[in-house]
Amino acid sequence: MTNRSTSPHPSVLVVGAGPVGLAAALLLRARGLGVTVLEASARGAPRPGSRAIFLHRQSLATLAGADPALGAALVGRGLVWSARSTHYAGREVHRRTYHPPPVHRAPFSALPQPVIEEELRAACVRAGVDVRWEAPVRSLSSAPDGVLVRTPQDVHRAAYAIGCDGARSAVREAIGVRLRGPRSPHTFIVLDVADDPAHPVPAERVFHYRDPRLGGRNVLIAPFRGGVRVDVQCAGRGGEAAADPDDAAAVAASAADWLPALLPEGHPAAVTWSSRYRFQQAVADSFVDAHGRVLLAGEAGHLFAPFGARGLNSGIADAAAAAGALAEGDVAGYADARRRAATLNRRASGRALTHLTSPWSRAAQRLAAASAPRSRRAGRWLDDAPYGPRDAGIPGSKY
Ligand SMILES: Cc1cc2nc3c(=O)[nH]c(=O)nc-3n(C[C@H](O)[C@H](O)[C@H](O)COP(=O)(O)OP(=O)(O)OC[C@H]3O[C@@H](n4cnc5c(N)ncnc54)[C@H](O)[C@@H]3O)c2cc1C
């Protein structure tokens, strides 16, 4: 038998060293539980793109609670926007500026996911977490008294396992759980643009409805430390409701033509990552196996459109809840609470997706934009709605 902790607490296998698996391992260690992480890829394997660029205050506090140096690093290596603005057809309809917050009270941190993962890996080393790289989980079985997990190298037994192995989770499949939910017919282009110190992009989150520079498409510009995220919504142009993936391919391929107009004059607009997505809005049937020995967390349990940054932030909330449940012996409570949270998070990101894509919403946006010069409320609605409701309705948690 391998990986059996000598601590009186149950030993836990975490499958996947993505951000949620690393966070779960760290939070388990902080509660004194023995943990081994099994990760399919090699140590230091490159991870693509900025992906989750927004860690909310709640996530920062959760991680800082396990390792204050981690919390400080995530804030120190990130960016806090000094303003947010919203534009409709090229005209500003809402603006809000912020005073710089004291470092210890950062409301969020905008930094690329590979940096978040680098800091989580460093924190796991400090905490003595045993990470096995190049250890893809090939099979998993559970019984009333524990789990058995096979990798090509080893057979691992433990009291519990947490599946943090992402959207195509082998753990989820092994316990016979399915992810269910629709995929948006609309395609979004996600680009990372490298910073250029000679032409700094203002630290301001900007949303453009019906941007004339992009043929009337919606565009989000979100700076993070080291670069800028540009999200372009394809299809639905000029009131069309149908998806048009070919259109998205053409828009992505012609980024060199339209991107410079969104950046400060002279900015080289060097694209470091380009992707096209049709977002899925899916939740696992169950967050735990039939024996209460295997928990699902992060994208193994749910997929959301990224509006409102509910992906990674809710994964970190899952990780914290899983660590608490295993320390306190309340796996059933975990399954109930986190499935409910995932359903509410999906609803919240779904409202943002509907706002961006439905023809009715476009009509409301046009009216609100016309009212915005006289009505701050109309401008604020245009500014808030692309991210979904702020409070998903989960007691004690934003996510
Ligand atoms: C374009 C885009 C933009 C996004 N923007 C945001 C955002 O702004 N805010 C936000 O909060 N979230 C965002 N997200 C979501 C965020 O990236 C995910 O929520 C996050 O990566 C999920 O982390 P995870 O650890 O659950 O899964 P993953 O990051 O997928 O990690 C899973 C890990 O498990 C490993 N693994 C897989 N199978 C096995 C196996 N059989 N055995 C062992 N290991 C295995 C993988 O190698 C990987 O390391 C975005 C995602 C995308 C794609």
PDBQT file of the ligand as one rigid body, heavy atoms in Angstrom, charges set to zero:
ROOT
HETATM    1  C1  LIG A 401     -10.554  30.826 -22.387  1.00  0.00    +0.000 C 
HETATM    2  C2  LIG A 401     -10.774  30.605 -20.929  1.00  0.00    +0.000 A 
HETATM    3  C3  LIG A 401     -10.927  31.697 -20.118  1.00  0.00    +0.000 A 
HETATM    4  C4  LIG A 401     -11.155  31.508 -18.769  1.00  0.00    +0.000 A 
HETATM    5  N1  LIG A 401     -11.300  32.625 -17.992  1.00  0.00    +0.000 NA
HETATM    6  C5  LIG A 401     -11.514  32.460 -16.681  1.00  0.00    +0.000 A 
HETATM    7  C6  LIG A 401     -11.628  33.595 -15.825  1.00  0.00    +0.000 A 
HETATM    8  O1  LIG A 401     -11.510  34.743 -16.263  1.00  0.00    +0.000 OA
HETATM    9  N2  LIG A 401     -11.853  33.381 -14.505  1.00  0.00    +0.000 N 
HETATM   10  C7  LIG A 401     -11.967  32.112 -13.982  1.00  0.00    +0.000 A 
HETATM   11  O2  LIG A 401     -12.177  31.963 -12.769  1.00  0.00    +0.000 OA
HETATM   12  N3  LIG A 401     -11.850  31.018 -14.753  1.00  0.00    +0.000 NA
HETATM   13  C8  LIG A 401     -11.621  31.157 -16.084  1.00  0.00    +0.000 A 
HETATM   14  N4  LIG A 401     -11.457  30.059 -16.877  1.00  0.00    +0.000 N 
HETATM   15  C9  LIG A 401     -11.602  28.726 -16.290  1.00  0.00    +0.000 C 
HETATM   16  C10 LIG A 401     -10.327  28.223 -15.642  1.00  0.00    +0.000 C 
HETATM   17  O3  LIG A 401      -9.276  28.177 -16.565  1.00  0.00    +0.000 OA
HETATM   18  C11 LIG A 401     -10.657  26.832 -15.097  1.00  0.00    +0.000 C 
HETATM   19  O4  LIG A 401     -11.706  27.004 -14.177  1.00  0.00    +0.000 OA
HETATM   20  C12 LIG A 401      -9.491  26.188 -14.383  1.00  0.00    +0.000 C 
HETATM   21  O5  LIG A 401      -8.398  25.894 -15.224  1.00  0.00    +0.000 OA
HETATM   22  C13 LIG A 401      -9.996  24.860 -13.820  1.00  0.00    +0.000 C 
HETATM   23  O6  LIG A 401      -8.991  24.323 -13.029  1.00  0.00    +0.000 OA
HETATM   24  P1  LIG A 401      -8.996  22.788 -12.702  1.00  0.00    +0.000 P 
HETATM   25  O7  LIG A 401      -7.824  22.601 -11.801  1.00  0.00    +0.000 OA
HETATM   26  O8  LIG A 401     -10.350  22.362 -12.260  1.00  0.00    +0.000 OA
HETATM   27  O9  LIG A 401      -8.775  22.050 -14.108  1.00  0.00    +0.000 OA
HETATM   28  P2  LIG A 401      -7.546  22.123 -15.094  1.00  0.00    +0.000 P 
HETATM   29  O10 LIG A 401      -6.936  23.466 -15.107  1.00  0.00    +0.000 OA
HETATM   30  O11 LIG A 401      -8.040  21.574 -16.390  1.00  0.00    +0.000 OA
HETATM   31  O12 LIG A 401      -6.482  21.115 -14.467  1.00  0.00    +0.000 OA
HETATM   32  C14 LIG A 401      -6.708  19.701 -14.500  1.00  0.00    +0.000 C 
HETATM   33  C15 LIG A 401      -5.374  19.004 -14.271  1.00  0.00    +0.000 C 
HETATM   34  O13 LIG A 401      -5.608  17.602 -14.200  1.00  0.00    +0.000 OA
HETATM   35  C16 LIG A 401      -4.646  16.920 -14.985  1.00  0.00    +0.000 C 
HETATM   36  N5  LIG A 401      -5.205  15.638 -15.413  1.00  0.00    +0.000 N 
HETATM   37  C17 LIG A 401      -6.185  15.432 -16.342  1.00  0.00    +0.000 A 
HETATM   38  N6  LIG A 401      -6.468  14.126 -16.437  1.00  0.00    +0.000 NA
HETATM   39  C18 LIG A 401      -5.684  13.490 -15.535  1.00  0.00    +0.000 A 
HETATM   40  C19 LIG A 401      -5.528  12.128 -15.153  1.00  0.00    +0.000 A 
HETATM   41  N7  LIG A 401      -6.231  11.143 -15.712  1.00  0.00    +0.000 N 
HETATM   42  N8  LIG A 401      -4.616  11.828 -14.189  1.00  0.00    +0.000 NA
HETATM   43  C20 LIG A 401      -3.884  12.807 -13.589  1.00  0.00    +0.000 A 
HETATM   44  N9  LIG A 401      -3.988  14.103 -13.933  1.00  0.00    +0.000 NA
HETATM   45  C21 LIG A 401      -4.889  14.448 -14.879  1.00  0.00    +0.000 A 
HETATM   46  C22 LIG A 401      -4.351  17.876 -16.124  1.00  0.00    +0.000 C 
HETATM   47  O14 LIG A 401      -3.089  17.602 -16.724  1.00  0.00    +0.000 OA
HETATM   48  C23 LIG A 401      -4.378  19.214 -15.399  1.00  0.00    +0.000 C 
HETATM   49  O15 LIG A 401      -3.128  19.565 -14.855  1.00  0.00    +0.000 OA
HETATM   50  C24 LIG A 401     -11.223  30.204 -18.218  1.00  0.00    +0.000 A 
HETATM   51  C25 LIG A 401     -11.023  29.104 -19.041  1.00  0.00    +0.000 A 
HETATM   52  C26 LIG A 401     -10.800  29.291 -20.377  1.00  0.00    +0.000 A 
HETATM   53  C27 LIG A 401     -10.591  28.069 -21.252  1.00  0.00    +0.000 C 
ENDROOT
TORSDOF 0
